[in-house]
Amino acid sequence: MFGRTSLVSGSVVAALALTTFIPQAAAFWRLTCLNKLLVERNDPIVNPGAVSGHLHTVMGGNGFNFTMDYEKARASTCSSCTIKQDLSNYWIPNVFYQAKNGSFFPVEQIGGATIYYLQRRDPPDEKLKAFPPGFRMIAGDPLLRHNTSVSGRTDAFTYICLDYSGGSKGMKERYTEFPNRNCPSGLRVQIFFPSCWNGKDLDSPDHKSHMSYPINVNFGKCPSTHPVKFVSMFYEVIFNTNAFKDQWYDNKQPFVLSNGDPTGYSLHGDFFNGWDIGALQRAIDTCNSASGAAEECSVFKFFDKNQSQDCMVPPRIEEQTTGWLEKLPGCNPIQPGPARAVKHTNCGSQETIGAPMKYYTDVSAKNWEYVGCVMDSLTSRTFPEREDFNDLTVEKCIDYCASKGFNWAGMEYARECYCGKSAPPQDRMGYARCTTPCAGNDKQFCGFAQRLSTYKAKGPSSNTFGTP
């Protein structure tokens, strides 16, 4: 449709259909991450304590920070992924659309991610190990701009063009670069991590050499230099590239990774271990279902889905990452290769780590105060009175509620104002993802889908439970 791209051969596709996903007689489970935790230039593995070079989308525990250790990961109070014993973090670069005028727009990430944990034993009685405390690794090369079979890159870093329209089964061709065709049901980014460990180092200077791929990349025996076999790990993240189907130009695909790569060859991923080690080892040893359903594993406990959907970390870098951008965040000029990309610095980008972003407005001058992000329900509203405003602000909703004799006000989904006379139920308190800009002031936040940015009038009649 838009010209040719580097398509993995049919024989390789057939092989990968058996090896990358569910080989016969291989047990595995899927860890579902319902949402992204954070989008920010934050990479505590490669750039600890500093602003990282490019933007990442992060999933997992809310202990994620610019500096990380195992204890901080385990101190997470929630995770955007569903298994309670796993407070790890998983991250990859974001995908952007580049317009003909050179500007950029972030491509929507559909949900969070699916992380496959695969028990690929060779021989069949091989003892697979859990990741140790403090373990971390990366896979891929952010500077790569050409195809290479080194370390099995063709098998480990791929893109699937999804199409569920008509009689399609959904999966289309597998590519090693951004496909030069539209993907009606989204572009699925896939990363297979190395599973062979040298048995001693929790990290290495390049964050990769303490690990190695097995002989067949995603299965097989480990090399003698890296004799310890971990459970295998495979990421899937889907981006809604179809939203730009009518905005292609010059007969070539218009997408770039956040590190300035228009080829897709530099796809890479990071993993920071936050597992309960004993629970992970028991799951590896005993959860041998071939269905992939984590719910069939008796070892696991699960977060409430609303809690995982809501879990987030407020950004701390003051820079624009949404809407139309003149350039990619950080110093990331487009470098198409085929030579390796060159790192750029000192381009005037934000390099300061600030305080966490606040998603509320100070309304003390009105004698009101912020309570928190509160769950709402389409069938059982938290507050009974509703009025919609195309120019909604926090102050406008508070003024409206006060004029009607209400002492509670909640803003939802940018334009909806709700009012009440009593505190929300306790089980609806303490949520976090009230991150939708207000329709009348994009510097303020007015809830989210079924989330209320909630304020109350000061005074004993407000019956508050306190700010969560």
Summary of the structure (lengths in Angstrom):
residues: 468
radius of gyration: 23.6
end to end distance: 52.2
largest distance: 75.1
contacts: 1561
relative contact order: 0.16
helix: 14%
strand: 29%
